[in-house]
Amino acid sequence: MIFTNLFLKPIPIKMAQKKKYPRESLVSMTELVLPNDTNTLSNLMGGRLMHWMDIVSAIAAQKHSNRVVVTASVDNISFRSPIQLGNVVTLKAKVTRAFNTSMEVKIDVEAQDIPSNKKIDSNMAYFTFVALDKDGRPTQVPEVEPETEDEKIQFDGALRRRQLRLILAQRMNPKDANELKSIFDIQS
């Protein structure tokens, strides 16, 4: 609130949202794969992993936006390597880019067999969240300011991934996807 007169009546003024760094949204979550989490092959069930990914990425989006968020989309999740019973799973998530009311979050999943000291990069995915105001309507989020070279690559690629998501959801005409045209060298 800004106070602008002698009677100190607050006059609401919409302040510009500050930019945030990806590191400010970083969340790390660790889970132990127990028998109830596994399929008949004693590997972590894909649905359980997706549940954990949704939780860790939602927390990252909340940290970035300081708002309640809802999952808007999930990109392709490929299961590179099975995660076995007894493995320790570490999920790391951070916001890669913000688009007005939505945020893209990258999640990296690592599994570790502690007794053998083996680690594997098991999964990676992008989830998109929308921030909501107190009335449940989409609300603006701070911009992302990448710092590292990898963050800049993720930031730049986020626009292409967003356009592809929108095309696949039939919410964008492929002719309007200028970022995608540029990587395929398509002329308008």
C-alpha positions as CSV (number, residue, x, y, z in Angstrom):
1,M,0.0,0.0,0.0
2,I,1.1,3.5,-0.7
3,F,0.0,6.3,1.7
4,T,-0.5,9.5,-0.2
5,N,-2.2,12.0,2.1
6,L,-2.0,13.3,5.7
7,F,-4.9,11.0,6.9
8,L,-2.8,8.0,5.8
9,K,-5.6,6.4,3.8
10,P,-4.1,3.6,1.8
11,I,-4.5,3.9,-2.0
12,P,-4.0,0.6,-3.7
13,I,-1.5,0.9,-6.5
14,K,-0.5,-2.1,-8.6
15,M,3.2,-2.5,-8.2
16,A,5.4,-4.0,-10.9
17,Q,6.3,-7.6,-10.1
18,K,10.0,-8.0,-9.6
19,K,12.0,-10.5,-11.5
20,K,13.1,-13.7,-9.8
21,Y,16.0,-16.0,-10.4
22,P,15.4,-19.7,-11.1
23,R,17.5,-20.6,-8.0
24,E,14.8,-18.9,-5.9
25,S,12.3,-21.5,-6.9
26,L,14.6,-24.5,-6.5
27,V,13.0,-27.4,-4.6
28,S,14.6,-30.7,-3.8
29,M,12.5,-33.6,-2.5
30,T,13.7,-37.1,-1.5
31,E,11.7,-40.2,-1.3
32,L,12.5,-43.8,-0.5
33,V,10.9,-46.4,-2.8
34,L,8.9,-48.7,-0.5
35,P,6.9,-51.9,-1.4
36,N,3.7,-50.0,-1.7
37,D,5.2,-47.8,-4.3
38,T,6.2,-50.6,-6.7
39,N,4.7,-52.7,-9.4
40,T,5.0,-56.5,-9.8
41,L,8.6,-56.2,-11.0
42,S,9.6,-54.4,-7.8
43,N,10.1,-51.1,-9.8
44,L,8.7,-47.8,-8.9
45,M,5.2,-47.3,-10.5
46,G,5.1,-44.6,-13.1
47,G,2.0,-43.1,-11.5
48,R,3.7,-42.7,-8.1
49,L,6.7,-41.0,-9.8
50,M,4.4,-38.6,-11.7
51,H,2.6,-37.8,-8.4
52,W,6.0,-36.9,-6.8
53,M,6.9,-34.9,-9.8
54,D,3.7,-33.0,-9.6
55,I,4.2,-32.2,-6.0
56,V,7.8,-31.0,-6.3
57,S,7.1,-28.9,-9.3
58,A,4.0,-27.3,-7.8
59,I,6.1,-26.2,-4.8
60,A,8.7,-24.7,-7.1
61,A,5.9,-22.8,-9.0
62,Q,4.4,-21.6,-5.7
63,K,7.8,-20.4,-4.5
64,H,8.2,-18.4,-7.7
65,S,4.7,-16.9,-7.8
66,N,3.9,-16.7,-4.1
67,R,0.5,-18.0,-5.1
68,V,-1.6,-21.1,-5.1
69,V,-1.0,-22.9,-8.4
70,V,-2.7,-25.5,-10.5
71,T,-1.2,-28.0,-13.0
72,A,-2.0,-26.9,-16.5
73,S,0.0,-29.4,-18.6
74,V,2.6,-32.1,-18.4
75,D,5.0,-32.7,-21.2
76,N,6.2,-36.1,-22.3
77,I,7.6,-38.1,-19.4
78,S,10.0,-40.8,-20.6
79,F,11.1,-43.5,-18.3
80,R,14.8,-44.0,-19.1
81,S,15.7,-46.4,-16.4
82,P,13.6,-48.3,-13.9
83,I,13.8,-47.2,-10.3
84,Q,14.0,-50.1,-8.0
85,L,12.6,-51.0,-4.6
86,G,14.8,-49.6,-1.9
87,N,16.3,-46.8,-4.1
88,V,16.4,-43.3,-2.9
89,V,14.7,-40.9,-5.4
90,T,15.7,-37.2,-5.5
91,L,13.5,-34.9,-7.5
92,K,14.8,-31.4,-8.2
93,A,12.5,-28.7,-9.7
94,K,12.8,-25.1,-10.6
95,V,11.0,-22.6,-12.8
96,T,12.6,-22.1,-16.2
97,R,10.4,-19.3,-17.5
98,A,7.2,-17.4,-16.7
99,F,4.5,-16.4,-19.2
100,N,2.1,-13.8,-17.8
101,T,0.1,-16.2,-15.5
102,S,1.8,-19.5,-16.2
103,M,5.2,-20.9,-15.4
104,E,7.2,-23.8,-16.9
105,V,8.9,-26.0,-14.3
106,K,11.7,-28.4,-15.2
107,I,12.0,-31.6,-13.0
108,D,15.0,-33.8,-12.9
109,V,14.8,-37.2,-11.2
110,E,17.8,-39.2,-9.9
111,A,17.7,-42.6,-8.3
112,Q,20.4,-43.9,-6.0
113,D,21.1,-47.4,-4.8
114,I,22.9,-46.3,-1.6
115,P,24.5,-49.7,-0.7
116,S,26.2,-50.0,-4.1
117,N,26.7,-46.2,-4.4
118,K,25.1,-46.1,-7.9
119,K,23.2,-43.1,-9.1
120,I,21.2,-42.9,-12.3
121,D,19.5,-40.0,-14.0
122,S,16.1,-41.6,-14.4
123,N,13.6,-39.0,-15.7
124,M,13.2,-35.4,-16.8
125,A,10.0,-33.5,-17.6
126,Y,8.4,-30.1,-17.9
127,F,5.2,-29.2,-16.1
128,T,3.2,-26.0,-16.6
129,F,1.4,-24.3,-13.8
130,V,-1.0,-21.4,-13.6
131,A,-1.0,-19.1,-10.6
132,L,-4.4,-18.2,-9.1
133,D,-5.5,-15.2,-7.1
134,K,-7.6,-15.5,-3.9
135,D,-10.8,-15.8,-6.1
136,G,-9.3,-18.7,-8.1
137,R,-8.6,-16.6,-11.2
138,P,-5.3,-16.7,-13.1
139,T,-3.0,-13.9,-11.9
140,Q,0.3,-12.4,-13.1
141,V,3.6,-14.0,-12.0
142,P,7.1,-12.5,-11.8
143,E,9.4,-12.8,-14.8
144,V,12.3,-15.2,-14.7
145,E,15.8,-13.9,-15.0
146,P,18.2,-16.7,-15.9
147,E,21.7,-16.5,-14.5
148,T,23.7,-19.6,-15.6
149,E,24.3,-20.8,-19.2
150,D,22.0,-23.8,-18.6
151,E,19.3,-21.5,-17.3
152,K,19.6,-19.3,-20.3
153,I,19.2,-22.4,-22.6
154,Q,16.2,-23.6,-20.7
155,F,14.7,-20.1,-20.7
156,D,15.1,-19.8,-24.5
157,G,13.8,-23.3,-25.2
158,A,10.7,-22.7,-23.0
159,L,9.1,-20.5,-25.6
160,R,9.4,-23.2,-28.2
161,R,8.1,-25.8,-25.8
162,R,5.2,-23.5,-24.9
163,Q,4.2,-23.0,-28.5
164,L,4.4,-26.8,-29.2
165,R,2.1,-27.4,-26.1
166,L,-0.4,-24.8,-27.4
167,I,-0.4,-26.3,-30.9
168,L,-1.0,-29.8,-29.5
169,A,-3.8,-28.5,-27.3
170,Q,-5.3,-26.8,-30.4
171,R,-5.0,-23.4,-28.7
172,M,-2.5,-22.0,-31.2
173,N,-2.4,-22.1,-35.0
174,P,0.9,-23.7,-36.2
175,K,1.2,-20.7,-38.6
176,D,1.5,-18.4,-35.6
177,A,4.3,-20.4,-33.9
178,N,7.2,-18.1,-34.9
179,E,9.7,-19.8,-32.5
180,L,9.0,-23.2,-34.0
181,K,9.3,-21.9,-37.5
182,S,12.7,-20.5,-36.8
183,I,14.2,-23.9,-35.7
184,F,12.8,-25.5,-38.9
185,D,13.6,-22.6,-41.1
186,I,10.0,-22.3,-42.3
187,Q,9.0,-19.2,-44.2
188,S,5.7,-17.5,-43.5
